[in-house]
């Protein structure tokens, strides 16, 4: 199974430059994926096996594609093709970075346990702190969960020694990646006003 993520996101951006919520993004992504693959079976919020959860699962020609989608927003008020949007500032980039890496681990686990399966994690954001390259050499408590341009995600990812318990609440375990992923953000849309630039990161799991 092969999907052209660049083409899919390009087509999606022609219809929707931004989304009201993560659920809104997930639905629109699945809709466009279905349009491009009319013969595929696409399901949202699936639990393919006990203990596993996926944002979306696509089945086509006997193969499966596990999909996780994240929508990470900075505060922005504007309009997209006449539709008004009000995006909140989510903040907590360290926690949300952890969650994105955990999504990759989740998809890897699915791919490993399902023959001929593949995976995809897509992160869409208008918060440049996610993609700005690192400008210093010092380690921070959340360095291993950053998604900045040029970052390589691989091996065991863990919090720094001085990370507070509040930050690590419900996120204490180290995350172990079996693959190697280079973070390369691509343009998605440019809308009016400050924080109107959206980019996306696509990590493919094979």
Buried (B, 14 or more C-beta within 10 A) or exposed (E): BEBEBEEBBBEBBEEBBBBBEBBBBBBBBBBBBBEEBEEBEBEBEBEBEEEBEBBBBBBBEEBBBBBBBBBBBBBBEBEBEEEEBEBEEBBEBBBBBBBBBBBBBBBBBBBEEBEEBBBBBBBBBBBEBBBEEEEEEEEBBBBBBBBBBEBEBEBEBBBBEEBEEEBBEEBEEEBEBEBEBEBEBEEBBEBEEEBBBBBBBBBBBE
